[in-house]
């Protein structure tokens, strides 16, 4: 479960594992705005999946306060 809020209604946070970061690297080779957007979305997906994997490896069953910076 992933939420952008600091809490999830009906659930209690019993342990915090700290920050689970996701990293995505992109190189903008397309010159068309649509091509760049596609690359950006792929990068965001890559970062999101990386974050999920790192959280799961720490034993987390949810992520709260998720955001892109």
C-alpha positions in Angstrom: 0.0 0.0 0.0 1.4 3.4 -1.0 -0.1 6.7 0.2 0.9 10.3 -0.3 -0.5 11.2 3.0 1.3 10.9 6.4 -1.3 8.4 7.7 -3.8 5.9 6.3 -7.3 5.9 7.8 -8.1 2.8 9.7 -4.4 1.7 10.0 -1.9 2.4 12.7 1.8 2.8 12.0 3.6 0.5 14.5 7.2 0.8 13.2 8.9 3.2 10.9 11.8 1.9 8.8 12.9 5.3 7.7 13.2 6.6 4.2 12.8 4.3 1.1 14.2 6.1 -1.8 13.7 5.3 -5.5 16.1 6.3 -8.1 15.4 6.7 -11.8 17.9 8.0 -14.3 16.9 9.5 -17.7 18.6 11.0 -20.6 16.5 13.2 -22.8 17.4 12.2 -26.4 14.0 13.0 -27.9 13.4 16.5 -29.2 9.6 16.2 -29.3 7.6 17.1 -26.2 5.7 13.8 -26.4 8.9 11.8 -26.5 10.4 13.6 -23.5 7.2 13.0 -21.6 7.4 9.3 -22.3 10.9 9.1 -21.1 10.0 11.0 -17.9 7.1 8.7 -17.2 9.4 5.7 -17.6 11.8 7.2 -15.2 9.1 7.9 -12.6 7.9 4.3 -12.9 11.5 3.0 -12.5 12.0 5.2 -9.4 8.6 4.0 -8.0 9.4 0.3 -8.4 12.9 0.9 -6.9 11.3 2.5 -3.9 8.9 -0.4 -3.5 11.7 -3.0 -3.7 13.8 -1.1 -1.1 10.8 -0.8 1.3 10.0 -4.5 1.0 13.6 -5.4 1.6 13.4 -3.6 4.9 10.2 -5.5 5.8 7.7 -2.7 5.2 4.2 -3.5 4.2 3.2 0.1 3.4 4.7 3.4 2.4 3.3 6.7 3.7 4.1 10.2 2.6 5.3 9.2 -0.9 6.2 12.0 -3.1 8.4 12.9 -6.1 11.0 15.5 -5.8 
